[in-house]
Amino acid sequence: MQEVHVYQPKPVQYLDIEALIPKNHILCKIDKLLDLSFVRELTVSYYCCNISRPLVDPELFFRMILVGYIFRIQYDRKLCEEIIYNLAYR
């Protein structure tokens, strides 16, 4: 006799993204060694506080540029697309 599968939704489970990335990944090693908190202080004079658009965090921007350099991603649009799709880049 065949059984009928009845879908029973499960409660939402939260996933730890860091658990999906291997601890020996090159970006994990770089993240442990590299402190870019000083970038905000260096770039504060270049950011205007009364612009209607949201500003890009300078530390995040430099991390994105570093990912592009390490993985040889030459174009900004391609880099943004790769960062969306690749969990390790986040």
Steps between C-alpha positions, in 0.01 A plus 500: 500500500632845412526766761390856445759752606344787691714809521540626853690826516777513757578808703759731348854398579780749498818406325845611611672609180844482660445129565476441124840655427809287572720640775809465280355715219740776400249775577444367853874512559523853362204614709674383817820687413371816334346782701360772274328702771747785444358558150190671639712758682711567189201549271266696729578830325399357162150401608218752514226435756214679320478298178170332424665178379629242749876504533727201450691402812867572418620189684257286298611672180866421564413139583313475171798639310727251677273208401506624142879518505551156657257322268587709190156649452567806287158658458293662773169354383649152483647545848163606645334203331761257635465640852124444483540137395809385691454462876872502571531851359245628748 
